[in-house]
Amino acid sequence: MEMKKKRIVYSLTGRGLFSELSNLALALVYADYNQEELTVNTRNWNARVEKGWSDYFESVLPDCNGMMCSQYIVYKKGKPWWGNIYYNPSAFFRYYIFYIMNRIYLLFHPETELGNEVFLKMRSEDFLEKLEDIRNDYGSALRKILKFNEKTTGYIEERKSEMNLPVDYIAVHIRRGDKIVSREMKELGLSLYIDAVKGKKHISRNVFIATDDSSVKDELKSILVAEGFNVYWNTAVTQTGFDESLFNTKDKKSRYIDTLNMLLDMDILIHSSFFIGTYTSNVSRIVPLYVLSLIHISEPTRPYYSSAASDVYKRQEENHRKCGRPVF
């Protein structure tokens, strides 16, 4: 009797968009390596509007959106269980309700692993060291899952047309907001980004600024324009720093538009002539690996991505500790 293929049901939750996409891609690498099927569950995904994954992307992965196989993440990681009761009792009880349902589901589906069970395994040094070419494996997974559907593509192309964005441009990504407030990442001075852009002026005098803080854009724009650069940005971003907890309280329509604009920024960064970002940002880890994987399969791409970005995921934790300068 042929054994049923093992399956992973990976749940997208209330974490940041690019954190979720990054980990989903790694889950796909893990599943492929272990010859398991990866299924995505978007029931509790904060970007979900109607259908979940297919709200934005082509459905390249099978889905399992049943409640019994959904998972829920308590936002305050690292706190003891009684601390979570005090901090957010609703989140605490939701987590354990889903936990109990998950145990029941697994009793009837023993061939299934849930995302939380493989999360630490797929991020472990033990697993990553087994991969012969993690850059290409991870980049290929990103290219497989990040295929925009027709509606998302239409929005992105319309917005890019409105910007009059030229073909050749340097892209700069600067993350602020809750990552700085929580000290998850170090705030780097704008002078580092400015020096990096000026050092690449032979590539292009056009600069696209992707940031979650409009005040950063305003300051950077005034300096670069004075230096003779043409500056472009996503005019839909008017906030002064992204806050995930605030995003999670918005209505579905607002979250949908915000998510489209984050995907717009990612698309523009991917197609830039040169990219400048930081290792501590999920966006800045996704972009170079996506592009470098295209080089591996000899598809057309831009020539100005340095090898410094190629090991970005393999040494993720090490780079988190360094985080002393932009990636370029």
HELIX and SHEET records of a PDB file:
HELIX    1   1 LEU A   17  TYR A   33  1                                  17    
HELIX    2   2 TRP A   53  ASP A   55  5                                   3    
HELIX    3   3 MET A   67  CYS A   69  5                                   3    
HELIX    4   4 TRP A   81  TYR A   87  1                                   7    
HELIX    5   5 PRO A   89  PHE A  108  1                                  20    
HELIX    6   6 GLY A  115  ARG A  123  1                                   9    
HELIX    7   7 GLU A  125  LEU A  128  1                                   4    
HELIX    8   8 ILE A  134  ILE A  145  1                                  12    
HELIX    9   9 GLU A  150  MET A  163  1                                  14    
HELIX   10  10 ASP A  178  VAL A  181  1                                   4    
HELIX   11  11 LEU A  190  LYS A  198  1                                   9    
HELIX   12  12 SER A  214  ALA A  226  1                                  13    
HELIX   13  13 GLU A  244  PHE A  247  1                                   4    
HELIX   14  14 LYS A  252  ILE A  270  1                                  19    
HELIX   15  15 ASN A  282  HIS A  296  1                                  15    
HELIX   16  16 SER A  307  ALA A  309  5                                   3    
HELIX   17  17 GLN A  316  LYS A  322  1                                   7    
SHEET    1   A 3 GLU A  37  ASN A  41  0                                        
SHEET    2   A 3 ARG A   7  SER A  11  1                                        
SHEET    3   A 3 THR A 112  LEU A 114  1                                        
SHEET    1   B 4 ASN A 230  TRP A 233  0                                        
SHEET    2   B 4 ASN A 206  THR A 211  1                                        
SHEET    3   B 4 ILE A 170  ILE A 174  1                                        
SHEET    4   B 4 PHE A 274  ILE A 276  1                                        
END                                                                             
